[in-house]
């Protein structure tokens, strides 16, 4: 469960970096 949340957080960060 924790690993899944970590992967989702990483994906969110990547999307934010792409938008920046």
PyMOL Python script that loads the backbone (N, CA, C, O; Angstrom):
from pymol import cmd

cmd.read_pdbstr("""\
ATOM      1  N   UNK A   1       0.840  -1.211   0.000  1.00  0.00           N
ATOM      2  CA  UNK A   1       0.000   0.000   0.000  1.00  0.00           C
ATOM      3  C   UNK A   1       0.870   1.255   0.000  1.00  0.00           C
ATOM      4  O   UNK A   1       0.647   2.194  -0.764  1.00  0.00           O
ATOM      5  N   UNK A   2       1.868   1.237   0.881  1.00  0.00           N
ATOM      6  CA  UNK A   2       2.766   2.390   0.976  1.00  0.00           C
ATOM      7  C   UNK A   2       3.540   2.584  -0.325  1.00  0.00           C
ATOM      8  O   UNK A   2       3.772   3.709  -0.769  1.00  0.00           O
ATOM      9  N   UNK A   3       3.938   1.450  -0.932  1.00  0.00           N
ATOM     10  CA  UNK A   3       4.686   1.522  -2.195  1.00  0.00           C
ATOM     11  C   UNK A   3       3.816   2.124  -3.288  1.00  0.00           C
ATOM     12  O   UNK A   3       4.300   2.893  -4.119  1.00  0.00           O
ATOM     13  N   UNK A   4       2.528   1.776  -3.289  1.00  0.00           N
ATOM     14  CA  UNK A   4       1.597   2.298  -4.292  1.00  0.00           C
ATOM     15  C   UNK A   4       1.446   3.806  -4.148  1.00  0.00           C
ATOM     16  O   UNK A   4       1.436   4.535  -5.140  1.00  0.00           O
ATOM     17  N   UNK A   5       1.327   4.270  -2.902  1.00  0.00           N
ATOM     18  CA  UNK A   5       1.207   5.712  -2.666  1.00  0.00           C
ATOM     19  C   UNK A   5       2.470   6.432  -3.099  1.00  0.00           C
ATOM     20  O   UNK A   5       2.406   7.541  -3.630  1.00  0.00           O
ATOM     21  N   UNK A   6       3.616   5.807  -2.874  1.00  0.00           N
ATOM     22  CA  UNK A   6       4.894   6.409  -3.257  1.00  0.00           C
ATOM     23  C   UNK A   6       4.993   6.539  -4.774  1.00  0.00           C
ATOM     24  O   UNK A   6       5.472   7.551  -5.286  1.00  0.00           O
ATOM     25  N   UNK A   7       4.540   5.513  -5.487  1.00  0.00           N
ATOM     26  CA  UNK A   7       4.564   5.550  -6.951  1.00  0.00           C
ATOM     27  C   UNK A   7       3.618   6.623  -7.490  1.00  0.00           C
ATOM     28  O   UNK A   7       3.946   7.310  -8.458  1.00  0.00           O
ATOM     29  N   UNK A   8       2.449   6.768  -6.869  1.00  0.00           N
ATOM     30  CA  UNK A   8       1.499   7.792  -7.302  1.00  0.00           C
ATOM     31  C   UNK A   8       2.061   9.186  -7.057  1.00  0.00           C
ATOM     32  O   UNK A   8       1.868  10.088  -7.872  1.00  0.00           O
ATOM     33  N   UNK A   9       2.754   9.362  -5.940  1.00  0.00           N
ATOM     34  CA  UNK A   9       3.359  10.651  -5.617  1.00  0.00           C
ATOM     35  C   UNK A   9       4.440  10.986  -6.636  1.00  0.00           C
ATOM     36  O   UNK A   9       4.557  12.130  -7.077  1.00  0.00           O
ATOM     37  N   UNK A  10       5.228   9.981  -7.006  1.00  0.00           N
ATOM     38  CA  UNK A  10       6.296  10.183  -7.992  1.00  0.00           C
ATOM     39  C   UNK A  10       5.700  10.592  -9.338  1.00  0.00           C
ATOM     40  O   UNK A  10       6.234  11.470 -10.015  1.00  0.00           O
ATOM     41  N   UNK A  11       4.605   9.962  -9.721  1.00  0.00           N
ATOM     42  CA  UNK A  11       3.939  10.285 -10.979  1.00  0.00           C
ATOM     43  C   UNK A  11       3.399  11.713 -10.942  1.00  0.00           C
ATOM     44  O   UNK A  11       3.500  12.442 -11.929  1.00  0.00           O
ATOM     45  N   UNK A  12       2.829  12.109  -9.815  1.00  0.00           N
ATOM     46  CA  UNK A  12       2.299  13.465  -9.668  1.00  0.00           C
ATOM     47  C   UNK A  12       3.407  14.495  -9.804  1.00  0.00           C
ATOM     48  O   UNK A  12       3.227  15.529 -10.447  1.00  0.00           O
ATOM     49  N   UNK A  13       4.561  14.210  -9.192  1.00  0.00           N
ATOM     50  CA  UNK A  13       5.704  15.125  -9.271  1.00  0.00           C
ATOM     51  C   UNK A  13       6.171  15.252 -10.723  1.00  0.00           C
ATOM     52  O   UNK A  13       6.493  16.347 -11.183  1.00  0.00           O
ATOM     53  N   UNK A  14       6.206  14.140 -11.432  1.00  0.00           N
ATOM     54  CA  UNK A  14       6.628  14.176 -12.840  1.00  0.00           C
ATOM     55  C   UNK A  14       5.676  15.031 -13.676  1.00  0.00           C
ATOM     56  O   UNK A  14       6.113  15.792 -14.540  1.00  0.00           O
ATOM     57  N   UNK A  15       4.370  14.903 -13.416  1.00  0.00           N
ATOM     58  CA  UNK A  15       3.395  15.698 -14.156  1.00  0.00           C
ATOM     59  C   UNK A  15       3.573  17.182 -13.865  1.00  0.00           C
ATOM     60  O   UNK A  15       3.477  18.010 -14.771  1.00  0.00           O
ATOM     61  N   UNK A  16       3.831  17.523 -12.598  1.00  0.00           N
ATOM     62  CA  UNK A  16       4.035  18.922 -12.228  1.00  0.00           C
ATOM     63  C   UNK A  16       5.285  19.475 -12.887  1.00  0.00           C
ATOM     64  O   UNK A  16       5.299  20.629 -13.317  1.00  0.00           O
ATOM     65  N   UNK A  17       6.330  18.673 -12.972  1.00  0.00           N
ATOM     66  CA  UNK A  17       7.581  19.106 -13.611  1.00  0.00           C
ATOM     67  C   UNK A  17       7.350  19.340 -15.098  1.00  0.00           C
ATOM     68  O   UNK A  17       7.901  20.277 -15.677  1.00  0.00           O
ATOM     69  N   UNK A  18       6.526  18.479 -15.720  1.00  0.00           N
ATOM     70  CA  UNK A  18       6.235  18.634 -17.147  1.00  0.00           C
ATOM     71  C   UNK A  18       5.450  19.914 -17.414  1.00  0.00           C
ATOM     72  O   UNK A  18       5.642  20.560 -18.444  1.00  0.00           O
ATOM     73  N   UNK A  19       4.570  20.275 -16.490  1.00  0.00           N
ATOM     74  CA  UNK A  19       3.769  21.489 -16.663  1.00  0.00           C
ATOM     75  C   UNK A  19       4.598  22.743 -16.411  1.00  0.00           C
ATOM     76  O   UNK A  19       4.336  23.795 -16.995  1.00  0.00           O
ATOM     77  N   UNK A  20       5.588  22.630 -15.549  1.00  0.00           N
ATOM     78  CA  UNK A  20       6.405  23.796 -15.176  1.00  0.00           C
ATOM     79  C   UNK A  20       7.258  24.295 -16.348  1.00  0.00           C
ATOM     80  O   UNK A  20       8.001  25.266 -16.201  1.00  0.00           O
TER      81      UNK A  20
END
""", "prot")
cmd.dss("prot")
cmd.show_as("cartoon", "prot")
cmd.util.cbc("prot")
cmd.orient("prot")
